[in-house]
Structure formats: C-alpha cells, structure tokens
Amino acid sequence: MAYEVTIGIPVYNVEKYIRLTMDSALAQTFQSIEFLVLDDCGTDSSMDIVRGYQQTHPRGKDIRILRQPQNMGIGAGRNRMMAEATGRYFYSLDGDDSISPNAIELLYSAAVKHEAELVYGSFERIYVEEEKTVHSEQFPYPALVFTLPDEYAEYAYSHEIQVMNWNYLIRMDVIRRNNLRVTPVGHGYGEDFTYTVDLPTYVTRVVLLPEITYQYYMRKKDFKAKRSHPISRVNMDMAIESIAQKKARKDELRNKSYYAKRNSVLLMYDYSFACRILAKGNDIDIPYTKAEIRNIMWHPMTLCEILHSRQARIKNLGYWLMGVLPPALSVFTIRMTAKLFHRI
C-alpha cells in the first residue's frame, strides 16, 4: 500500500508513555499514514502494547514494526526507519511524546500547497513531575514560506536553528538523494544537532508554521536518569567528528551567502563540547589532553576570510583564535570565557 506520510516512532523502555504516543499518532485526521514503529530491544512491555494496537485498533493494519538485532540507540533507529519508510514524506515522533490530532494534516497541506521539501510545526514543552504537569511553554515559529535558493539557510543560520529531530515533515527524496543520516552517538552528545544542523543546505522550499503540532515532555525523573550515566569518550569523539565532516564541506559551500554564519553555528557546537570536557573531565572515561581540546576548535575559514566576512565576524574570530593558540593558552581561554558566560 502506498502512503503519503510515514510517522517513525522509535521505542525503547517507554511502557509508561507509549499509549500516549500511539493514541495521538493513530488519532490523526490525515488518513494516508504508515505508522513505522522501531523496536530497539527494550526490556519492558512497550512493544507488547504496540502489538496490541496493531491487532485491535481500526488503523492497526497501517502499523508496521521493525525490530533491531540488538539495542542500537535512537540514532541508528532513526536511520533504519528513514531507510525503510514507504511514505512520500517522513515525520519523526519520539515514543514518549505526543502530537496534535491535526498535526500531519497541517504539515502535509502546507507541503502540498507550497510544493515544500520541508515543513516545520511549532511545539510545546511540557514539564512533568510524578506524572503531573508542572507547567508548559510554547515555542511558536513565525508563519514563513521560503522559495528561493539559499533563502531558508540564510534565515536558519541567522536565527536559532531547530536542533530537535522531530516535528517536521520532510520529503523522502531529499533524504535519499543526499544520503542523509543521523550520527548514532547517543543521548547527551548532540545527536539530533549533528543531523539537523545541515538540513538547511539541502532544501530550498521550506515552510514554518505557527500552529503547535507537537508536545515534548520533560520528565524530571527521566532527565536525572539520563544524566547519571558516565560520559563516553568514544561517543563524544563520534559527535565531534560528525561536525568536523560538516566543517570539511568548506569548498562546496564557501561561496554561499550563509557560509560564515553556518561556520559560527558549527563552532558554537564545538565550543560547547570543549566546555563540557572541561566541566566534566573527571567523569569522562578516557581523558582529553589540552592539545586534543584545542584541536576540536579548528576553523574551516582562514583569518583572511573571517576578516573580510560581514557575517558573524567577531564570533568566528574568537573561535578561530581558540583553534590556533598554543594548547595551554587555548584551554585557558575556553575556560575563562566559559566561566564568563556561565558555561562551566
């Protein structure tokens, strides 16, 4: 059966929340949806609940389950779902969040109306303690339509680029044509950012919708649990290398109007990692040397390019200096600026 939209739902030990997620997905007013559920080999009854929906829900025939050979993490799960999706568009929904009943209808209608490759909905962050909502806040986009080459990238790198890997509808041909993949580095290592940061460079026709279509739940207990794990040097290195590969696209993107601003966004991510290393050094399983920390900050632009650029000049100059100073002085500079901006 041909579907217009695939909703990808990664599932791992979310038995307390998966009913909320599945109910919201299956309640969509839009009909042509494949519900692609990724079983990441959890240890609870999450997938038993999903199979119950598959067997008894009126839309159960549209639920397809993929099982990983072993627990591989959400990044690898997203990659597999994108590889096996049959819909013309792909939408990602985490297994402990929910979406508004008309979410896909709104996004799809905008995509068709504007022939868009990418449509973002706005979202609501809901803070939960002991299964009760403490408070919530909304993050609406302005209503904008981008149709010219580089227009959306110019906007995205000038504003807060969306980091989260959910609540947008993207055409599958964009994913496949550009072989877009998530770097599977795990929670807490900027996994979503390593994917979403370069999306603006691959699309032209983009729509931002002010309507709230996604509910993102911040659960205090779960947040603490995620932060209790040791910091993996291997995973951190993979995330840093992923951004290094994006910085290495310098020859391809050097003449783009957004090039300097994009680099400042990439270096901001590197800087946040350097700050994290300095703040959590004792918790990292394999320590970093000062030279390794300095080398994270290598800049794809030359000093001459930065000085002649009209965009993000001061930011890029600061990051460039951190990447060329002697290791001890570079680390000192990172540490002092981090304390100044409360990053450590």
C-alpha positions in Angstrom: 0.0 0.0 0.0 1.3 3.4 -0.9 1.3 6.1 1.8 1.8 9.8 1.7 3.4 10.0 5.1 5.4 7.7 7.3 5.5 8.5 11.0 8.6 6.9 12.5 8.3 6.1 16.2 11.4 4.7 18.0 10.5 2.6 21.1 12.8 1.7 23.9 11.5 1.1 27.5 8.7 3.6 27.3 5.8 1.5 28.6 4.5 4.3 30.8 4.2 6.7 27.9 3.8 4.7 24.7 0.0 4.7 24.9 0.0 8.5 24.9 2.2 8.5 21.8 0.3 5.8 19.9 -3.1 7.3 20.8 -2.0 10.7 19.4 -0.5 9.2 16.3 -3.5 7.0 15.5 -5.9 9.8 16.1 -4.6 11.9 13.2 -7.2 13.4 11.0 -5.0 12.7 8.0 -5.6 9.2 6.7 -2.7 8.1 4.4 -0.2 7.4 7.2 2.2 4.5 7.7 3.0 4.1 11.4 6.5 2.7 11.5 7.4 1.6 15.0 11.1 0.7 15.7 11.6 -1.9 18.4 15.0 -1.1 19.9 15.0 -4.3 22.0 13.9 -2.8 25.4 13.3 -4.8 28.5 9.7 -3.7 29.4 6.3 -4.3 27.8 6.4 -1.3 25.4 6.2 -3.5 22.3 3.5 -5.7 23.7 1.4 -2.6 24.0 2.2 -1.6 20.4 1.3 -5.1 19.1 -2.0 -4.7 21.0 -2.7 -1.6 18.9 -1.7 -3.4 15.8 -4.2 -6.2 16.4 -7.2 -4.3 17.8 -7.1 -0.6 16.6 -9.1 0.3 13.4 -5.8 1.6 11.9 -3.8 -1.4 13.1 -3.2 -2.6 9.5 -1.2 0.6 9.0 1.2 -0.2 11.9 4.4 -1.8 10.8 7.0 -2.9 13.3 10.8 -3.1 12.7 13.0 -4.9 15.2 16.6 -4.1 15.7 19.0 -7.1 16.1 20.0 -5.6 19.4 19.7 -2.3 21.3 21.4 0.2 19.0 20.1 3.6 20.2 17.8 6.2 18.8 20.2 7.5 16.1 20.6 4.1 14.5 16.8 3.6 14.9 16.0 6.8 13.0 18.4 5.8 10.2 16.7 2.4 9.8 13.2 4.0 9.8 14.2 6.5 7.2 15.7 3.7 5.1 12.6 1.6 5.2 9.8 4.2 5.2 7.4 3.8 2.3 5.7 7.2 2.6 6.4 10.2 0.3 7.1 12.3 3.4 8.7 11.3 6.7 7.9 12.6 10.2 9.6 11.6 13.5 7.7 11.2 16.7 9.5 10.1 19.9 7.9 7.2 21.9 7.3 9.4 25.0 5.8 12.5 23.3 2.5 13.3 21.5 1.2 15.2 18.6 -1.9 17.2 18.0 -4.8 15.4 16.1 -4.4 17.6 13.1 -0.6 17.8 13.1 0.1 15.7 9.9 -2.9 17.3 8.1 -1.5 20.8 8.8 2.1 19.9 7.8 1.0 17.9 4.7 -1.4 20.6 3.5 1.4 23.2 3.7 3.8 20.9 1.9 1.4 20.4 -1.0 0.3 24.0 -1.2 3.8 25.4 -1.4 5.5 22.3 -3.0 7.7 22.3 0.0 10.5 19.9 0.7 10.5 20.6 4.5 7.7 21.9 6.8 8.2 22.7 10.5 5.5 22.8 13.0 5.7 24.7 16.3 5.9 22.8 19.6 5.0 22.9 23.3 7.4 21.8 26.1 5.6 20.2 29.0 7.4 19.8 32.3 6.2 16.8 34.3 6.9 15.7 37.8 5.4 12.5 39.3 3.1 12.2 36.2 1.6 15.6 36.8 2.1 18.6 34.6 4.0 21.3 36.5 4.0 23.9 33.7 4.4 24.3 30.0 5.7 26.8 27.5 5.1 27.2 23.8 7.7 27.8 21.1 5.9 29.1 18.0 7.5 29.8 14.7 6.6 32.9 12.7 4.4 32.0 9.6 7.0 32.0 6.9 7.4 30.4 3.4 10.8 30.2 1.7 11.0 29.5 -2.0 14.4 31.0 -3.3 17.7 29.2 -3.3 19.6 29.7 0.0 16.8 31.8 1.4 15.9 29.4 4.2 19.6 28.6 5.0 20.3 32.3 5.4 17.3 32.5 7.8 18.1 29.3 9.7 21.7 30.2 10.4 20.8 33.7 11.4 18.2 32.6 14.0 18.0 29.6 16.3 18.2 26.6 14.1 15.9 23.8 15.1 18.0 21.2 16.9 15.4 18.6 17.6 15.0 15.7 15.2 11.2 15.7 15.3 8.1 17.8 14.4 9.0 18.4 10.8 7.7 16.8 7.6 10.5 16.1 5.1 10.2 14.7 1.6 11.8 11.3 1.4 13.5 12.1 -1.9 15.5 14.8 -0.1 16.8 12.2 2.4 17.6 9.6 -0.2 19.1 11.9 -2.8 21.5 13.4 -0.3 22.0 10.2 1.7 21.1 12.0 5.0 21.9 10.0 8.1 22.0 10.6 11.9 25.3 10.1 13.6 24.4 7.4 16.2 26.2 8.8 19.2 23.6 8.6 21.9 21.6 10.9 24.2 23.5 13.9 25.5 26.0 14.1 22.7 24.2 16.4 20.3 22.9 13.5 18.2 19.9 15.5 16.8 22.1 18.5 16.1 24.6 16.5 14.1 21.7 15.7 11.7 19.5 18.9 11.7 22.3 21.4 11.5 22.9 20.8 7.8 19.3 20.3 6.7 19.1 23.9 5.5 21.9 23.3 3.0 19.9 20.6 1.2 16.5 22.3 0.8 15.0 25.3 -1.0 11.3 25.3 -0.5 10.6 25.4 3.3 7.5 26.4 5.4 7.4 27.4 9.1 4.0 27.0 10.8 3.0 28.9 13.9 0.5 26.2 14.9 1.5 23.9 17.8 1.7 20.4 16.5 4.0 18.6 18.9 4.0 18.1 22.7 7.5 17.5 24.1 7.5 16.1 27.6 10.3 16.9 30.0 10.1 14.4 32.8 12.2 15.2 35.9 12.9 11.6 36.9 13.9 10.5 33.4 16.1 13.6 32.9 18.0 12.8 36.0 18.4 9.2 34.9 19.9 10.2 31.6 22.5 12.4 33.3 23.6 9.7 35.7 25.5 7.7 33.1 29.3 8.0 32.7 30.4 10.2 29.8 31.7 8.1 26.9 34.8 9.4 25.1 34.0 7.2 22.1 30.6 8.7 21.7 31.8 12.2 22.2 34.5 11.7 19.6 31.9 10.5 17.1 29.8 13.6 17.6 32.9 15.9 17.3 34.0 14.0 14.1 30.5 14.4 12.7 30.7 18.2 13.0 34.3 18.1 11.6 32.9 16.4 8.5 30.4 19.2 8.1 33.2 21.8 8.6 35.1 20.0 5.8 32.3 21.0 3.3 34.1 24.3 3.0 35.0 24.0 -0.7 31.4 23.1 -1.5 29.8 25.9 0.5 32.4 28.7 0.6 30.6 30.9 -1.9 27.2 30.6 -0.2 25.8 33.8 1.4 25.3 31.9 4.7 28.8 30.3 4.8 30.3 32.4 7.7 27.1 32.1 9.8 26.9 28.4 9.3 30.5 28.1 10.5 29.8 30.1 13.6 26.9 27.7 14.4 29.2 24.7 13.9 32.0 26.2 16.0 29.5 27.1 18.8 28.7 23.4 19.0 32.4 22.5 19.2 32.9 25.2 21.9 30.0 23.7 23.9 31.8 20.3 23.7 35.1 21.8 24.8 33.3 23.5 27.7 31.7 20.2 28.7 35.0 18.4 28.6 36.5 21.0 31.0 33.5 20.9 33.3 33.1 17.1 33.3 36.6 15.9 32.7 36.7 13.6 35.7 33.6 11.9 34.5 34.9 11.1 31.0 36.1 7.5 30.8 39.2 8.5 28.7 40.6 12.0 29.5 41.3 14.6 26.8 44.7 16.3 26.6 44.9 20.1 26.2 46.0 19.7 22.6 43.0 17.5 21.8 40.7 20.1 23.3 42.3 22.8 21.3 42.1 20.8 18.1 38.3 20.5 18.5 38.1 24.2 17.7 39.8 24.1 14.3 38.1 26.6 12.0 37.4 25.9 8.3 37.8 29.6 7.4 41.2 31.4 7.1 41.9 34.5 9.1 41.7 36.5 5.9 38.2 35.0 5.1 36.9 35.8 8.6 38.2 39.4 8.5 36.6 40.0 5.0 33.3 38.5 6.0 30.4 40.7 7.0 28.7 37.9 8.9 29.4 36.6 12.4 32.9 38.2 12.2 33.5 38.6 16.0 32.2 35.1 16.8 34.3 33.4 14.1 37.4 35.4 15.1 37.0 34.2 18.7 36.6 30.6 17.7 39.5 30.8 15.2 41.8 32.1 17.9 40.8 29.2 20.2 41.8 26.8 17.5 45.3 28.3 16.8 46.6 29.3 20.2 49.1 27.0 21.9 47.1 24.2 23.7 47.5 25.6 27.3 46.5 29.1 26.3 43.6 27.8 24.2 42.3 25.8 27.1 42.7 28.7 29.4 40.8 31.0 27.0 38.0 28.4 26.6 37.8 28.0 30.4 37.7 31.8 31.1 35.1 32.6 28.5 33.0 29.6 29.7 33.0 30.9 33.2 32.1 34.4 31.9 29.1 33.1 30.0 28.2 30.5 32.7 29.1 27.5 30.6 31.1 25.9 33.4 
